[in-house]
């Protein structure tokens, strides 16, 4: 069993650079299916989710050359199947992003029902309803979604009941090959959507409104391969900024656009953290107490759900009480019970976490409940009294490249270890 062991109480400082955005790279990889030929993606994070998406593309018939750990050359010339296998989709929900481009290219797709972090239902309803409006027919058979557009894709207006990132992305990637014009109303506005739109337009698509609630797509006959750089990972950046806020030390985080993290930076300032935005990132420092604040997660440009766990950890050490409201996923407070093992005072009431600040954390053995919760536990260990062992770190590997090495580079006493699994009996 692999763990991350953190020794608390050591100062952080210096500069850390974040990788390309996980939530953008995965969708850009899927989008390469729309343009037969060789597409090059740079600034791709070297994380397990990217490896899984690479396997999905290979199973569909693509070839992938890894030029260096951050550059992928993807050749989709010989893609001849439209079925995404269960054993891969079950590991990562983002694999369903191949549905839109497969339908766009072949007029059909077979997708296993998705897996990923256990943070909520995250159903496919919005994807299905939107694609049905474009002329796609669906059947659910033994855990697989069979999608087919027998009369081709036809542009229309689709109004999403919720600005789902995944549904918006699948609709965009299908609609670029539809006849006529498609309008997506109440579309997701996340920076990763903007990155996808930018690459698709470079490939010859005609899309306007990326980053706004209304996206318009004029269908085209074909797309061509391109070279594209993945946008910086705002969530990895936010994670390291919270690390600096927790310890109080001056820390510079580079490789991302501060405007993509505007609400998080504002909340950090309200919690007593000094934030200095730069051309390539931000610098944080804190000299006073952590102040309490109330936060509710919302679609972009609201406070991102992927930063809820990290800021919950910060609020647990505030001088006063905070309320964290989770509006996106229903199971995203699993971190609370692990933080309570370290001494946090948190009470969960429905989709609210009532957080009463404590003087400090105590090192303990804890387990990552999901991707962001696992990273948050490592951050808690940085300021805990004693040693914290974080297990189930495969969750962290899904979204953070060289997490331990980057933390060590800014002064943390942290290491990745392989330890015996205590539960090795037959019963």
C-alpha positions in Angstrom: 0.0 0.0 0.0 1.3 3.4 -1.0 0.9 6.4 1.4 2.0 10.0 1.6 3.6 10.7 4.9 3.7 14.4 6.0 5.6 15.8 8.9 3.9 19.0 10.1 5.4 22.3 11.2 7.9 23.1 8.5 7.9 26.4 6.7 7.1 26.7 3.0 8.5 29.2 0.6 9.6 29.7 -3.0 7.8 29.1 -6.3 5.9 26.2 -7.6 4.6 25.8 -11.2 1.4 24.0 -11.9 0.8 21.6 -14.8 -1.7 21.8 -17.6 -5.3 21.5 -16.5 -6.6 17.9 -16.0 -10.2 18.9 -16.8 -9.1 20.5 -20.1 -6.5 18.0 -21.3 -8.9 15.1 -21.1 -11.5 16.8 -23.2 -9.0 18.0 -25.7 -7.7 14.5 -26.1 -11.2 13.3 -26.8 -11.7 16.2 -29.3 -8.8 14.9 -31.5 -11.2 12.1 -32.6 -13.0 14.8 -34.7 -10.1 15.5 -37.0 -8.5 12.4 -38.6 -4.8 12.9 -38.7 -2.0 13.9 -36.3 -2.8 16.4 -33.5 -0.1 17.6 -31.0 -1.1 18.6 -27.5 1.5 20.3 -25.2 1.5 21.2 -21.5 -0.4 17.9 -20.9 -0.3 16.9 -17.2 1.4 13.5 -16.5 -1.3 12.1 -14.3 -3.2 8.8 -14.2 -6.4 10.2 -15.6 -4.5 11.3 -18.8 -3.1 7.7 -19.0 -6.6 6.3 -18.9 -7.9 8.6 -21.5 -4.9 7.6 -23.7 -5.9 4.0 -23.3 -9.4 4.8 -24.3 -8.2 6.5 -27.5 -5.9 3.6 -28.3 -8.7 1.1 -27.9 -10.7 3.2 -30.4 -7.8 2.9 -32.9 -5.6 5.9 -32.2 -1.9 5.9 -31.9 -0.2 8.1 -29.3 3.5 9.1 -29.2 4.7 10.6 -25.9 7.4 13.0 -27.0 8.2 14.1 -23.5 6.1 13.8 -20.3 4.0 16.8 -21.3 3.6 16.5 -25.1 1.4 14.0 -26.8 1.2 13.4 -30.6 -2.2 11.7 -31.2 -2.9 10.1 -34.6 -6.6 9.4 -35.1 -6.4 8.5 -38.8 -7.2 4.9 -38.2 -10.0 5.1 -35.6 -12.6 2.6 -36.8 -14.6 1.7 -33.8 -17.0 3.8 -31.7 -17.2 1.8 -28.5 -15.6 3.0 -25.2 -14.9 -0.1 -23.1 -16.3 -0.5 -19.6 -13.1 -1.4 -17.8 -11.7 2.1 -18.7 -14.8 4.3 -18.5 -15.6 2.7 -15.1 -12.3 4.1 -13.8 -12.9 7.7 -15.0 -16.0 9.6 -15.8 -14.3 11.9 -18.2 -14.0 9.0 -20.6 -17.6 9.8 -21.6 -16.2 12.9 -23.3 -15.5 10.7 -26.3 -19.3 10.3 -26.9 -19.7 13.7 -28.6 -16.8 13.4 -31.0 -17.6 9.8 -31.9 -21.2 10.8 -32.7 -19.8 13.8 -34.7 -17.4 11.6 -36.7 -19.3 8.4 -37.1 -22.9 9.3 -36.3 -22.9 6.7 -33.5 -21.2 5.7 -30.2 -21.4 3.0 -27.5 -20.3 4.3 -24.1 -20.2 2.4 -20.8 -21.9 4.1 -17.9 -19.3 6.2 -16.1 -17.3 5.8 -12.9 -14.7 8.1 -11.2 -14.7 9.7 -7.8 -17.6 8.7 -5.5 -18.8 12.3 -5.0 -22.3 12.1 -6.4 -24.6 10.6 -9.0 -23.4 12.9 -11.9 -26.0 11.3 -14.2 -25.9 11.4 -18.0 -29.4 12.9 -18.3 -28.3 16.3 -19.5 -26.0 14.8 -22.1 -28.7 12.5 -23.4 -31.4 15.2 -23.5 -29.2 17.6 -25.3 -27.9 15.1 -27.9 -31.5 13.8 -28.5 -32.4 17.3 -29.5 -29.7 17.1 -32.2 -31.2 13.9 -33.6 -29.4 11.2 -31.5 -31.4 8.1 -30.4 -30.3 6.3 -27.2 -30.7 2.8 -25.9 -29.5 1.6 -22.5 -28.4 -2.0 -22.7 -26.6 -3.9 -20.0 -24.7 -0.9 -18.6 -23.9 0.6 -22.0 -25.4 3.6 -23.8 -25.9 3.0 -27.5 -26.2 6.3 -29.3 -27.0 6.7 -33.0 -28.1 9.5 -35.3 -29.8 7.6 -38.1 -30.7 10.8 -40.0 -27.5 12.7 -39.1 -27.1 15.5 -36.7 -29.2 18.6 -37.2 -28.5 21.9 -35.5 -31.1 23.2 -33.0 -31.4 25.2 -29.8 -30.7 23.2 -26.6 -31.5 24.7 -23.2 -29.7 23.0 -20.4 -31.5 22.7 -17.0 -28.1 23.1 -15.3 -24.8 24.5 -16.8 -23.2 21.0 -16.8 -19.6 21.1 -18.0 -19.6 17.6 -19.3 -22.9 18.0 -21.2 -21.8 21.3 -22.7 -18.6 19.7 -23.9 -20.3 16.7 -25.5 -22.9 18.9 -27.1 -20.2 21.2 -28.6 -18.2 18.3 -29.9 -21.2 16.7 -31.6 -22.7 20.0 -32.9 -19.5 21.0 -34.8 -20.4 18.4 -37.3 -24.2 18.9 -37.4 -26.1 20.4 -40.3 -27.0 24.0 -39.6 -26.5 26.0 -36.4 -26.8 24.8 -32.8 -27.3 27.2 -29.8 -26.6 26.0 -26.3 -28.4 28.1 -23.8 -27.3 28.0 -20.1 -24.0 26.6 -21.2 -21.1 26.0 -18.8 -18.7 28.9 -18.7 -15.6 27.3 -17.2 -12.1 28.2 -18.5 -11.8 24.6 -19.7 -14.8 25.1 -21.9 -13.1 28.1 -23.4 -9.9 26.1 -24.0 -11.9 23.4 -25.8 -13.7 26.0 -28.0 -10.4 27.6 -28.8 -8.9 24.4 -30.0 -11.9 23.4 -32.0 -11.9 26.8 -33.8 -8.2 26.2 -34.6 -9.3 22.9 -36.1 -11.8 24.7 -38.4 -14.9 24.8 -36.3 -17.1 27.9 -36.1 -18.0 28.5 -32.5 -18.8 31.7 -30.8 -19.7 32.5 -27.2 -17.3 30.2 -25.4 -17.1 31.4 -21.7 -20.6 32.9 -21.9 -24.0 31.3 -21.1 -24.9 31.1 -24.8 -22.7 29.2 -27.2 -23.4 29.1 -30.9 -22.0 26.4 -33.2 -22.2 26.5 -37.0 -21.7 23.0 -38.2 -18.8 22.3 -40.7 -18.1 19.4 -43.1 -14.7 18.5 -41.6 -12.0 19.5 -39.1 -8.3 19.3 -39.4 -5.5 18.4 -36.9 -3.7 21.2 -35.0 -1.1 21.8 -32.3 -2.5 23.2 -29.1 -1.2 24.1 -25.6 -3.4 23.0 -22.7 -4.4 25.9 -20.3 -2.9 25.9 -16.8 -4.6 24.0 -14.0 -6.4 26.5 -11.8 -7.4 23.8 -9.3 -3.8 22.6 -8.8 -2.9 26.3 -8.4 -5.6 26.8 -5.9 -4.5 23.8 -3.9 -0.9 25.2 -3.5 -2.2 28.7 -2.7 -4.2 27.2 0.2 -1.0 25.4 1.3 0.6 28.8 1.5 -2.4 30.3 3.3 -2.4 27.4 5.8 1.3 27.8 6.7 1.3 31.6 6.5 4.5 31.6 4.5 5.0 33.6 1.3 4.5 31.3 -1.7 4.3 32.0 -5.4 2.3 29.8 -7.7 2.8 30.1 -11.4 1.5 28.6 -14.7 -2.1 29.7 -14.5 -4.3 32.7 -15.2 -5.5 34.4 -11.9 -8.8 35.4 -13.5 -9.6 31.7 -13.7 -9.5 31.6 -9.9 -11.0 35.0 -9.1 -13.6 33.8 -6.6 -11.1 31.6 -4.7 -8.6 34.5 -4.5 -11.4 36.8 -3.2 -12.3 34.3 -0.5 -8.7 33.8 0.6 -8.4 37.6 1.0 -11.6 37.5 3.2 -10.0 34.8 5.3 -7.0 37.1 6.1 -4.6 36.0 3.3 -2.7 38.6 1.3 -3.0 37.8 -2.4 -0.8 39.4 -5.0 -1.8 38.6 -8.6 1.0 38.4 -11.2 1.1 38.0 -14.9 1.7 34.2 -14.6 0.0 33.4 -11.3 -0.3 34.7 -7.7 1.6 35.1 -4.5 0.1 34.5 -1.1 1.2 35.3 2.4 -0.5 35.5 5.8 0.7 37.2 9.0 -2.5 37.2 11.1 -5.1 34.7 12.1 -7.2 32.7 9.6 -10.6 34.4 9.5 -13.9 32.5 9.1 -16.1 32.9 6.0 -19.1 31.4 4.4 -18.7 29.7 1.0 -21.1 28.1 -1.4 -20.0 26.2 -4.5 -21.5 27.3 -7.8 -20.7 26.8 -11.5 -18.1 29.2 -12.9 -17.5 32.1 -12.2 -18.8 31.0 -8.8 -16.7 29.2 -6.2 -15.5 25.9 -7.8 -16.6 22.7 -6.1 -13.1 21.3 -6.8 -11.7 23.8 -4.3 -14.3 23.2 -1.6 -12.2 20.5 0.3 -9.1 22.6 0.4 -10.8 25.7 1.7 -12.8 23.6 4.1 -9.5 22.5 5.6 -8.4 26.2 5.9 -11.7 27.1 7.5 -11.3 24.3 10.1 -8.4 26.4 11.5 -10.1 29.7 11.4 -10.7 31.9 14.4 -14.5 31.5 14.4 -17.2 29.5 12.6 -17.8 29.1 8.9 -20.5 27.6 6.8 -19.6 25.7 3.6 -22.5 24.9 1.2 -22.0 22.3 -1.5 -24.4 22.9 -4.4 -22.8 20.7 -7.1 -22.3 17.2 -5.7 -24.2 15.6 -2.9 -21.4 13.4 -1.5 -18.6 15.8 -1.3 -18.2 16.2 2.4 -16.6 12.8 2.9 -13.4 14.7 3.8 -15.0 15.9 7.0 -14.8 12.7 8.9 -11.1 12.3 8.1 -10.4 15.9 9.2 -12.2 15.2 12.4 -9.7 12.4 13.0 -7.1 15.2 13.0 -9.1 17.3 15.5 -11.3 19.4 13.3 -14.8 20.4 14.6 -17.2 19.9 11.6 -20.9 19.1 11.6 -22.6 18.1 8.4 -26.3 19.1 7.9 -27.5 18.1 4.4 -25.4 20.0 1.9 -24.0 22.3 4.5 -20.8 21.9 6.6 -20.8 23.8 9.8 -17.2 24.4 10.6 -16.0 25.6 14.0 -12.4 26.6 13.9 -9.9 24.8 16.2 -6.4 25.8 17.3 -4.6 23.1 15.4 -4.6 19.7 13.8 -3.0 16.5 15.2 -1.2 14.1 12.9 -3.2 10.9 12.3 -3.7 8.1 9.9 -6.3 9.2 7.3 -7.6 8.0 3.9 -8.2 10.0 0.8 -12.0 10.0 0.2 -11.6 11.4 -3.4 -9.2 13.4 -5.5 -9.5 16.9 -3.9 -10.2 15.5 -0.5 -7.0 13.5 -0.6 -4.9 16.6 -1.5 -6.6 18.5 1.3 -5.6 15.9 3.8 -2.0 16.3 2.7 -2.3 20.1 3.2 -3.8 19.5 6.7 -0.7 17.4 7.5 1.6 20.3 6.6 0.3 22.2 9.7 -0.5 19.3 12.0 1.3 18.4 15.1 3.3 15.3 14.4 3.1 13.0 11.4 0.1 12.4 9.1 -0.1 9.3 6.9 -2.5 9.7 4.0 -3.6 6.4 2.3 -5.7 5.7 -0.8 -3.4 8.1 -2.7 -4.4 6.7 -6.1 -7.1 9.4 -5.9 -4.5 12.1 -5.6 -2.6 10.7 -8.6 -5.6 11.2 -10.8 -5.2 14.9 -10.7 -1.8 16.0 -9.3 1.4 15.6 -11.2 4.5 15.0 -8.9 2.5 16.3 -5.9 5.0 15.1 -3.3 8.0 16.4 -5.3 6.4 19.8 -5.8 5.7 20.1 -2.1 9.2 19.1 -1.2 10.5 21.7 -3.6 8.8 24.5 -1.5 10.0 23.1 1.8 7.5 20.5 2.9 8.7 17.4 4.8 6.7 14.9 2.8 7.5 11.6 1.2 5.8 8.8 -0.7 6.2 5.4 0.9 5.2 1.8 0.3 4.0 0.2 3.6 2.6 -3.3 4.4 -1.1 -3.6 4.0 -2.4 -4.4 7.5 -5.5 -6.2 6.1 -3.7 -9.2 4.5 -5.7 -12.0 6.1 -8.4 -14.2 4.4 -11.2 -12.9 6.7 
